[in-house]
Amino acid sequence: MALEYSSKIVTNGLITYYDPKAPNASSGDTLYDLSGNGYNGTMGNGANISNGTVKTYDRYDYLRAGNYNFTSLRAYTVDLFFKRTDINNNGTGGAGQPTYYQGVFNYYWQQYIFVGTGSDANSTNLDIFGITTTLELNEWVHIVGINGPDGIFAYVNGSLIGTALGSTPSSAADVYFGNWDSSWASICEMSSIKMYNRGLSSSEVLQNYNAHKSRFGI
C-alpha cells in the first residue's frame, strides 16, 4: 500500500513514521509505516486510534514498532508528540511492584524514554535517555531523543534541554512506544511518531516541531 507522509517533516534518514491522522493510516490493530520501509506497527491489548492519536488505557497497552538493529549507527533519533492522560499506578508490574516506569519509548531493556523515577508512580519526571525534565498531565509535548556514540541530545518542544554521553545498543531489539515492558505502560496519547537512522540537527528538530505543533495546540 502506497501511503504519503507530511511534506513538512524531515525525511532524510526517516526509517519509520506513524501518523494516525493520515488517510488510510491503519487497519484493525495495524498502524502503517508511512515511510515506506515496512515497519508496520501493532497496537496491543486495548490500544487503539482515537481522534488522530494512538491511545493507551492501562498498564498493558502498547504500540510495537518491530525489531530494529541500531548497533552500527553513529546515532538514531526518536521523535513524537506525546500526552500523558493519567497516572498509571492502578496495578502492579514486575515482582509485585507498582507501575513506576511508564514508558514513552523502549529499545527493549537497553535504551528508553519514560515517565517516573523508579520509585514514585505519581512523579512528573520525564526521562529522555537519562536527561530529565517535567511532564504535566494532559499537556501535549514534542519529545525528541537522539542517542549514539556521538552523544545524547534531548529536546522538548523544539528546544534543547540537555546533552550527555551516548552509547550504542548492544544488540537488535524490539521497539515499543507507550510501554516499558509487559506490565509498565503509560496511559497516554501519541501521534506523529518518527524514527531516524541518524541524529537530527537542532534546525531539523525544530522543523518537525513546527510541522505539527498547531495540531496539538502547542
Order of alpha helices (4+ residues) and beta strands (2+ residues): beta-beta-beta-beta-beta-beta-beta-beta-beta-beta-beta-beta-beta-beta-beta-beta-beta-beta-beta-alpha
